[in-house]
Amino acid sequence: MGYHAGEYDVIVIGAGHAGCEAALASARMGCNTLLLTINLDMVAFMPCNPSIGGPAKGHVVREIDALGGEMGRNIDKTYIQLRMLNTGKGPAVHALRAQADKFSYQHKMKETIEATPNLTLRQGMAEELIVEDGICKGLIMKTGAEYYAKSVVLTTGTYLRGKVIMGELMYESGPNNQQPSVKLSESLRKLGFDLVRFKTGTPPRVHGDTIDFSKTEIQPGDDQPKFFSFETKYGSNHNVQLPCWLTYTSANTHQIINDNLHRAPMFSGAIEGTGPRYCPSIEDKIVRFADKAKHQIFLEPEGHSTSEYYVQGLSTSMPEEVQLEILRSIPGLEKVEMMRTGYAIEYDAVVPTQLKPSLETKLVSGLFTAGQINGTSGYEEAAGQGVMAGINAARKVQEKEAIVLDRSEGYIGVLIDDLVTKGTSEPYRLLTSRAEYRLLLRHDNADLRLTPIGHEIGLISDERYERFLNKKSLVEQEIERLSTVKVKPEPHVQELLQSLESVQLTNSVPAISLLRRPEIEYKHIEQMTMSPFELDEDMKEQVGIQVKYAGYIEKQSNQVDRLRKMEKKKIPDDIVYSEVHGIATEAKQKLAKIRPISIGQASRISGVTPSDISILLVYLEHYNRVIAARG
């Protein structure tokens, strides 16, 4: 028999990276929030790699922080290495990556959640959603407890009908041998949701004392690390950094894998689910890239208080004894001891085209989904969806319009638009190449793009917003100053230009024109001219980028203005596409299925052509005139 256990504004099911962000956003926006997890010891757990960030993913973490989320602050507290990637390329692809102390990371996040007003953290297994007249009203727990809410957010990760696979061994399980969630998956099917089966995997962990690091290449962190959160100040966080180590597979490694392919579940047919294209298992890599003599393997420490090392690049579902043989064929790991075995895990995911851009499901009002349940891979992609789902679940309770980021506002906008508009046939990974406006969506300017939104919705405090406005103002004033200050061809200026292999001056020039030169950085301008403003390092970086790339930024901004016009042309929800004459049958079917909210979104649906969009625009004009005449 069930019993009434409590009523909340928002309930979040699952306390992984998506669930933590969703629950914190909802609670901080003033909603009485319940966060449910199968195991309190697994809050914000990292079942796969002990790292945060990297290309596109690092951008997302900065965007979460700019909106008022927690991931950036948490990794800044608990990093064991920070490193800026792609520094030899342009600023659009600069990406910060951190190695986490994985145990400290989850404990700090749990502490934050427990200390947050309006937020209750509770252990328990959710088994069934309570849905009445197409509206989600709450859920029923395994114990019979019934919780009621105005919004429910599902962030179940890889737990839905999770199955662990290791060679011939298969058993029902969530990640890291946790209980799987079986009945909740059945509840979604009964409600009419279309689910797919996906697969992901993880490599073995090894004991650091049994690694011969002399046969590997050291990968240290940055001497002067930058941070993810705009609130973490330079020099304020001096965690002791630990190096990672690089080694490679050998010819022997490849031979062992090829000799045992008949025992590899992904080739024997034991695995049903589709795996991630951009994070393949080692056996998949050996088969797909048979011409490559070796593959990179990174040995990553899992924390200060453990000897476990994560073997990045060696994800596998081979039998246990084969995994050990593979490990010992790699230089530096000849005598290694395996502490945890790698495995594949299959799980159910919701087909994401069943979602609105707000991450609310189209089928059930008040039900939101975020994270791997939506077909993504990665902690950062999950957290990015989590913060948006939490924001929109809270705004649903507050009877306010949903917040939807468009593709020009953030990588989070690109991620969600890709999912709900195009869907995904495999675990989705965010890449910088997926963003058509990536010069605008840089790592350095996430606050300029998103902090005003975070403040408007109540996740950014007035004090932080004042600091942000001050930074913005100082950057603008410095760019203005550089256009008026003249640099004269004095000896120290000419010497500096010569040392930088830059053309020397024949007369006085505005400082801004010198900064436009590729070889000249802001620090060189400081040496040439006195600066009246006290700028910190990220302000100086912002000045340099805005000046150097002004032409390109303006060009992309103009493209965005054209995009915005398309996004502003809203499509009424009651349009019957079968009645729109002239549109191709495939386009009608796709439009009816996705039900885009704007002409912009409609234009990005696979199978919808520019001519279909033109016909739809004409139809909408007629439709709007008819509606106006009736009104």
C-alpha positions in Angstrom: 0.0 0.0 0.0 1.2 3.4 -0.9 1.3 6.4 1.5 1.6 10.2 1.0 5.2 11.1 1.9 5.3 14.7 1.0 4.6 17.5 -1.5 7.2 19.7 -3.3 7.4 22.2 -6.0 10.0 20.3 -8.0 11.3 16.7 -7.6 14.6 15.6 -9.3 15.1 11.9 -9.7 18.8 11.0 -9.9 21.8 12.8 -8.3 24.4 12.5 -10.9 25.8 15.6 -12.7 22.5 16.5 -14.4 20.5 15.9 -11.2 22.8 18.0 -8.9 22.6 21.0 -11.3 18.8 20.7 -11.8 18.1 20.4 -8.0 20.5 23.3 -7.1 19.0 25.6 -9.8 15.4 24.8 -8.8 16.1 25.3 -5.0 18.2 28.5 -5.6 15.3 29.9 -7.6 13.1 29.6 -4.5 11.3 26.3 -5.3 10.9 23.7 -2.5 12.9 20.8 -4.1 13.4 17.1 -3.4 16.5 15.4 -4.9 16.2 11.6 -4.9 19.0 9.2 -5.4 19.4 5.4 -5.3 22.5 5.8 -3.1 23.5 8.8 -1.1 27.2 7.8 -1.4 27.0 8.2 -5.2 26.0 11.9 -5.4 28.0 13.5 -8.2 30.0 10.3 -8.6 32.3 10.0 -11.6 31.8 6.4 -12.9 34.1 7.0 -15.9 37.0 9.4 -16.3 38.1 11.5 -13.3 38.1 14.8 -15.3 36.0 17.8 -16.2 36.2 19.9 -19.4 38.1 19.6 -22.7 37.1 20.8 -26.1 33.4 22.1 -26.2 32.9 20.4 -22.8 35.0 23.0 -21.0 33.0 25.7 -22.7 29.8 24.1 -21.3 31.2 24.2 -17.8 32.0 27.9 -18.1 28.4 28.4 -19.4 27.0 26.5 -16.4 28.9 28.8 -14.1 27.9 31.9 -16.0 24.3 30.9 -15.5 24.8 30.3 -11.8 25.4 26.5 -11.8 27.8 24.6 -9.6 30.1 22.4 -11.7 32.8 25.0 -12.3 33.0 26.1 -8.7 33.1 22.4 -7.5 36.0 21.4 -9.9 37.9 24.6 -8.9 37.8 23.4 -5.3 38.8 19.8 -6.0 41.1 19.7 -9.1 44.4 17.9 -9.0 45.5 19.2 -12.4 44.4 22.1 -14.6 45.5 22.5 -18.2 44.5 24.8 -21.1 44.3 22.8 -24.3 44.7 24.0 -27.9 46.7 27.1 -26.9 48.5 26.9 -30.3 45.2 27.6 -32.1 42.7 30.4 -32.0 40.6 31.4 -29.0 37.5 29.8 -30.3 38.9 26.3 -29.5 40.9 27.1 -26.4 39.5 24.6 -23.8 40.2 24.2 -20.1 40.5 20.6 -18.8 40.8 19.5 -15.1 41.7 16.2 -13.5 39.5 15.8 -10.5 40.1 14.3 -7.1 37.0 12.2 -7.8 36.2 11.4 -4.2 36.7 15.0 -3.1 34.6 16.2 -6.1 31.5 14.2 -5.0 31.9 14.9 -1.3 32.1 18.7 -1.9 29.1 18.6 -4.2 27.1 16.6 -1.6 28.1 19.2 1.1 26.9 22.0 -1.2 23.6 20.2 -1.8 23.0 19.5 1.9 23.7 23.1 2.8 21.4 24.6 0.2 18.1 26.1 1.5 14.9 24.7 -0.1 16.6 21.5 -1.0 16.0 18.0 0.5 18.3 15.1 -0.4 16.9 11.7 0.1 17.9 8.1 -0.7 15.3 5.8 -2.4 14.4 4.0 -5.6 11.7 5.8 -7.8 9.6 3.2 -9.6 6.6 4.8 -11.2 5.5 8.3 -12.3 2.0 9.5 -11.2 0.4 11.0 -14.4 -3.2 12.3 -14.5 -4.8 13.8 -17.6 -1.4 14.0 -19.3 0.1 16.0 -16.3 3.0 14.6 -14.1 1.9 14.9 -10.5 4.6 13.0 -8.7 6.1 9.5 -8.3 5.8 6.3 -6.4 8.9 4.9 -4.6 9.9 1.2 -4.2 8.8 1.5 -0.5 5.3 2.7 -1.5 6.0 6.3 -0.6 4.2 8.7 -2.8 5.8 12.2 -3.5 3.9 14.9 -5.2 5.2 17.9 -7.2 4.3 20.5 -9.8 7.4 19.6 -11.9 9.4 16.4 -12.1 12.9 16.1 -13.6 14.3 12.7 -14.7 18.1 12.5 -14.6 18.6 8.8 -14.4 21.9 8.5 -16.3 22.8 5.0 -17.3 20.6 3.4 -14.6 17.5 2.7 -16.6 17.5 -1.1 -17.1 21.2 -1.0 -16.8 23.2 -4.1 -17.8 26.9 -4.6 -17.2 28.8 -6.7 -19.8 32.3 -8.1 -19.3 33.2 -10.8 -21.8 30.7 -13.6 -21.4 29.6 -12.2 -18.0 26.4 -10.2 -18.0 24.2 -8.9 -15.2 21.7 -6.2 -14.4 23.5 -3.3 -12.8 23.9 0.5 -12.8 27.4 1.9 -13.0 30.0 0.8 -10.5 27.9 -2.2 -9.4 25.0 0.0 -8.2 21.3 -1.1 -8.3 19.7 -0.5 -11.8 16.3 1.2 -12.2 14.0 -1.3 -14.0 10.5 -0.4 -13.1 10.9 3.3 -13.9 11.8 2.4 -17.5 8.6 0.2 -17.7 6.6 3.2 -16.4 7.9 5.4 -19.2 7.1 2.8 -21.8 3.5 2.5 -20.5 3.1 6.2 -20.8 3.9 5.9 -24.5 7.5 7.1 -24.5 9.8 5.8 -27.3 13.0 4.4 -25.7 16.2 3.3 -27.3 19.1 1.2 -26.1 22.5 2.8 -25.8 25.9 1.5 -24.6 28.9 3.1 -23.0 32.0 1.7 -21.4 34.8 2.3 -19.0 38.4 1.2 -18.8 40.2 -0.8 -16.0 41.7 1.0 -13.1 45.3 0.1 -12.0 47.5 0.5 -8.9 49.9 3.4 -9.3 52.7 1.7 -7.4 52.8 -1.0 -10.0 53.4 1.4 -13.0 56.9 2.0 -14.4 56.6 5.7 -15.1 60.1 5.8 -16.5 58.7 4.2 -19.7 56.0 6.9 -20.0 55.9 10.7 -20.9 54.9 13.1 -18.2 51.9 15.4 -18.8 52.0 18.2 -16.2 49.4 20.8 -15.4 49.8 24.5 -16.2 52.2 26.5 -14.0 49.7 29.3 -13.7 46.3 27.6 -13.9 43.1 29.2 -15.1 39.9 28.2 -13.5 36.4 27.3 -14.6 34.4 29.5 -12.4 34.4 33.3 -13.0 34.2 33.6 -9.2 37.5 31.7 -8.6 40.2 34.3 -8.5 43.7 33.8 -9.9 46.0 32.8 -7.1 43.2 32.0 -4.7 43.3 28.2 -5.2 46.7 26.5 -4.9 45.8 22.8 -5.0 48.9 20.5 -5.3 48.9 19.4 -8.9 49.5 15.8 -9.9 50.8 14.9 -13.4 49.2 12.5 -15.9 51.4 10.2 -17.9 51.3 9.2 -21.6 52.1 5.8 -23.1 51.0 3.8 -26.2 49.6 0.5 -27.2 52.1 -1.9 -28.7 52.0 -4.5 -31.6 51.5 -7.1 -28.9 48.5 -5.3 -27.6 46.9 -5.3 -31.0 47.7 -9.0 -31.4 46.1 -9.9 -28.1 42.9 -8.0 -29.0 42.7 -9.5 -32.5 43.2 -13.1 -31.0 40.3 -12.5 -28.6 37.8 -10.7 -30.8 35.5 -13.7 -30.6 35.2 -13.1 -26.9 34.5 -9.3 -27.3 30.8 -8.7 -26.6 30.5 -5.9 -29.2 31.6 -8.3 -31.9 30.0 -11.5 -30.6 26.5 -9.9 -30.6 26.1 -9.9 -26.8 25.8 -6.0 -26.9 22.5 -4.7 -28.4 23.0 -1.0 -27.6 24.7 1.6 -29.9 28.0 2.8 -28.5 29.6 6.3 -28.7 31.4 7.0 -32.0 33.8 9.5 -30.4 34.8 7.4 -27.4 35.1 3.9 -28.8 36.4 0.9 -26.9 40.0 -0.2 -27.5 38.8 -3.3 -29.4 36.7 -1.1 -31.7 39.6 1.2 -32.3 41.9 -1.7 -33.2 39.4 -3.1 -35.8 38.3 0.3 -37.2 41.8 1.7 -37.4 43.8 -1.4 -38.3 46.4 0.6 -40.1 47.5 2.4 -37.0 50.5 1.0 -35.3 49.7 2.4 -31.9 47.1 4.3 -29.9 47.6 6.9 -27.1 47.0 5.7 -23.5 46.8 8.3 -20.7 47.4 7.3 -17.1 45.3 9.6 -14.9 45.4 9.7 -11.1 42.0 9.5 -9.5 42.9 11.6 -6.4 45.4 12.5 -3.7 44.1 9.8 -1.3 44.0 6.8 -3.6 46.5 4.8 -5.6 44.0 4.1 -8.4 44.9 5.3 -11.9 42.4 5.6 -14.7 43.6 4.1 -18.0 42.2 6.6 -20.5 41.9 5.3 -24.0 41.5 1.6 -22.9 37.7 1.4 -22.5 36.8 -2.3 -23.0 34.3 -5.0 -22.3 36.8 -7.9 -22.9 36.9 -10.8 -20.3 38.8 -9.9 -17.1 41.8 -12.1 -17.8 42.1 -10.7 -21.3 42.0 -7.1 -19.9 45.0 -7.9 -17.6 46.9 -9.4 -20.6 46.2 -6.2 -22.7 47.3 -3.9 -19.8 50.6 -5.8 -19.4 51.4 -5.5 -23.1 51.6 -1.7 -22.8 55.0 0.0 -22.1 55.2 1.0 -18.4 52.4 -1.4 -17.4 54.3 -4.7 -17.8 53.9 -5.6 -14.1 50.7 -3.6 -13.4 48.0 -4.8 -11.0 44.4 -4.2 -12.0 42.2 -2.9 -9.2 38.9 -2.6 -11.1 37.9 -4.3 -14.3 36.6 -2.3 -17.3 33.1 -3.0 -18.5 30.4 -2.0 -21.0 27.0 -0.9 -19.7 23.8 -0.9 -21.7 20.9 1.4 -20.7 17.6 2.8 -21.9 17.3 6.4 -23.2 14.4 8.6 -24.2 14.3 9.5 -27.9 15.1 13.2 -27.5 12.8 14.5 -30.3 10.0 13.8 -27.8 11.2 16.9 -25.9 10.5 20.6 -26.2 13.5 22.9 -26.4 12.8 23.6 -22.7 13.5 19.9 -22.0 9.9 19.3 -21.0 8.4 16.2 -22.6 5.7 16.8 -25.2 3.8 13.8 -24.1 3.5 14.6 -20.4 3.2 18.1 -19.1 5.4 19.0 -16.1 7.9 16.2 -16.8 11.4 17.2 -17.8 14.4 15.0 -18.7 18.1 15.8 -18.6 21.5 14.0 -19.1 22.2 10.6 -20.4 18.5 9.7 -20.4 18.3 12.1 -23.4 21.0 10.2 -25.3 24.1 12.2 -24.5 27.4 11.1 -23.1 29.7 13.0 -20.7 29.4 14.7 -17.4 29.5 18.2 -18.8 26.7 17.6 -21.4 24.6 16.1 -18.6 25.2 19.1 -16.2 24.4 21.6 -19.0 21.1 20.0 -19.6 20.5 19.6 -15.9 20.9 23.3 -15.1 18.4 24.2 -18.0 15.9 21.5 -16.9 16.1 22.7 -13.3 15.6 26.4 -14.4 12.6 25.5 -16.6 11.0 23.1 -14.1 11.2 26.0 -11.5 9.8 28.5 -14.0 6.9 26.1 -14.8 6.0 26.1 -11.1 6.4 29.9 -11.1 4.2 30.1 -14.2 6.9 31.9 -16.2 8.0 31.4 -19.7 10.7 28.8 -20.3 14.3 29.9 -20.9 15.6 28.5 -24.2 19.2 29.3 -25.3 19.6 29.6 -29.0 22.6 28.2 -31.0 24.3 31.6 -30.9 24.1 32.0 -27.2 25.9 28.9 -25.9 27.1 25.4 -26.5 24.3 24.4 -24.2 21.9 25.9 -26.8 23.7 23.9 -29.6 23.5 20.7 -27.6 19.8 20.9 -26.7 18.8 22.1 -30.2 20.7 19.2 -31.8 18.9 16.7 -29.5 15.4 18.0 -29.7 15.5 18.9 -33.4 17.7 16.2 -35.0 17.6 13.5 -32.3 20.6 11.1 -32.1 21.2 7.5 -33.2 24.2 7.1 -30.8 25.4 8.6 -27.5 25.8 12.3 -28.4 29.0 14.1 -27.7 29.4 17.8 -28.0 32.2 19.0 -30.4 33.4 22.5 -31.3 32.6 21.7 -34.9 28.9 21.3 -34.1 28.7 25.0 -33.3 28.4 27.2 -36.4 29.1 30.4 -34.3 32.0 29.1 -32.3 34.0 32.3 -32.6 31.2 33.9 -30.6 30.9 31.0 -28.2 34.4 31.2 -26.7 35.6 29.8 -23.4 36.6 33.4 -22.3 33.3 35.2 -22.9 30.7 32.8 -21.4 29.9 35.4 -18.7 29.4 38.1 -21.2 26.9 35.9 -23.1 25.0 34.3 -20.2 25.5 36.1 -16.8 22.7 38.6 -17.6 20.3 35.7 -18.1 21.5 34.0 -14.8 20.9 37.3 -13.0 17.5 37.8 -14.5 16.2 34.4 -13.4 17.7 34.7 -9.9 20.7 32.4 -10.0 23.3 35.2 -10.1 23.4 37.4 -7.0 23.3 41.2 -7.3 26.9 41.4 -5.9 28.2 39.0 -8.5 26.3 40.9 -11.3 27.8 44.2 -10.2 31.3 42.7 -10.5 30.4 41.4 -13.9 29.1 44.8 -15.1 32.3 46.4 -13.7 34.4 43.9 -15.7 32.4 44.6 -18.9 32.7 48.3 -18.4 36.5 48.2 -17.8 37.0 46.1 -20.9 35.0 48.5 -23.0 36.8 51.5 -21.6 40.2 50.0 -22.2 39.4 49.2 -25.9 38.2 52.8 -26.2 41.5 54.1 -24.6 43.6 52.0 -26.9 42.0 53.6 -29.9 43.0 57.1 -28.6 46.4 56.4 -27.0 49.3 56.9 -29.5 52.5 54.7 -29.4 55.5 56.7 -30.5 58.6 55.2 -32.3 60.7 55.5 -29.1 63.8 53.2 -28.6 62.2 50.8 -26.1 59.2 50.4 -28.5 61.3 49.7 -31.5 63.5 47.2 -29.6 60.4 45.3 -28.4 58.9 45.3 -31.9 62.2 44.0 -33.3 62.4 41.2 -30.7 58.9 40.1 -31.7 59.8 40.2 -35.4 57.2 42.9 -35.9 57.5 45.8 -38.3 59.0 48.9 -36.6 57.2 52.2 -36.4 57.9 55.2 -38.7 55.5 57.5 -36.9 53.0 57.5 -34.0 50.1 55.0 -34.3 47.1 54.2 -32.1 47.8 51.4 -29.7 44.8 49.5 -30.9 46.3 49.1 -34.4 49.4 47.5 -32.9 47.3 45.1 -30.9 45.7 43.9 -34.1 49.0 42.5 -35.3 49.1 38.7 -34.8 52.4 38.6 -33.0 51.5 41.4 -30.5 49.7 40.6 -27.2 48.2 42.9 -24.7 51.2 42.5 -22.3 53.4 44.0 -25.1 51.0 47.0 -25.3 51.3 47.4 -21.6 55.1 47.6 -22.0 54.7 50.3 -24.7 52.2 52.4 -22.9 50.9 53.0 -19.4 47.5 51.5 -18.6 45.2 53.7 -16.4 42.9 50.8 -15.5 43.6 48.0 -13.0 42.7 45.0 -15.3 42.9 41.4 -14.1 44.2 38.6 -16.4 40.8 37.6 -17.9 40.0 41.3 -18.6 43.3 41.6 -20.5 42.6 38.4 -22.4 39.1 39.8 -23.3 40.5 43.1 -24.6 43.1 41.2 -26.7 40.6 38.9 -28.3 37.9 41.5 -28.9 40.4 43.7 -30.7 42.2 41.1 -32.7 39.1 39.3 -33.9 36.8 42.3 -34.3 36.2 41.8 -38.0 35.4 38.1 -37.7 33.2 38.6 -34.6 31.2 41.3 -36.4 30.7 39.0 -39.4 29.4 36.2 -37.2 27.2 38.7 -35.2 25.6 39.7 -38.5 24.9 36.0 -39.3 23.3 35.7 -35.8 21.1 38.7 -36.4 19.7 36.9 -39.5 19.3 33.7 -37.5 17.4 35.6 -34.7 14.8 36.8 -37.2 14.1 33.1 -38.1 13.9 32.2 -34.4 11.5 35.0 -33.7 9.0 33.7 -36.3 7.1 31.4 -33.9 5.0 28.5 -35.2 1.7 28.0 -33.4 1.4 24.7 -31.6 -1.9 23.8 -33.3 -0.6 23.9 -36.9 -1.9 20.8 -38.8 1.0 20.2 -41.2 -1.0 17.7 -43.3 -3.1 20.8 -44.4 -0.1 22.7 -45.6 -0.2 22.2 -49.4 3.0 22.0 -51.4 5.3 20.8 -48.6 7.0 17.4 -49.3 5.5 14.4 -47.6 8.7 13.7 -45.7 8.8 17.2 -44.4 5.2 17.1 -43.3 5.9 13.9 -41.3 9.1 15.4 -39.7 7.4 18.7 -38.8 4.4 16.9 -37.3 6.7 14.7 -35.2 9.2 17.4 -34.0 6.6 20.2 -33.8 9.2 23.0 -34.0 8.5 26.2 -32.0 10.0 28.5 -34.7 10.9 28.8 -38.4 14.6 28.7 -37.3 14.1 25.3 -35.6 12.0 24.0 -38.5 14.8 24.9 -40.9 17.3 22.7 -39.0 15.1 19.5 -39.2 16.7 16.8 -41.4 14.5 16.3 -44.4 13.0 19.8 -44.4 14.2 21.8 -47.4 14.5 25.6 -48.0 11.5 25.3 -50.4 9.5 23.6 -47.6 10.3 26.5 -45.3 9.3 29.1 -48.0 5.9 27.4 -48.4 5.5 27.2 -44.6 6.2 30.9 -44.2 3.5 31.8 -46.8 1.1 29.4 -45.0 1.9 31.1 -41.6 1.2 34.5 -43.0 -2.3 33.4 -44.2 -2.8 31.5 -40.9 -2.0 34.6 -38.8 -4.3 36.8 -40.9 -7.1 34.4 -40.3 -6.5 34.3 -36.6 -6.2 38.1 -36.4 -9.5 38.4 -38.4 -11.3 36.1 -35.9 -9.9 38.1 -32.9 
